Amino acid sequence: MIRRNKMVEKATKEKDMQKSISFLGALLRACSNGRKGI
């Protein structure tokens, strides 16, 4: 049971990482697009 919880925790952490990485990527793209527009 404890081991299973750890696996679930790891999975949710990885999902959060992917979310933040894609969010940062979108921010970077928006910034570069804004610079091109200026």
Order of alpha helices (4+ residues) and beta strands (2+ residues): alpha
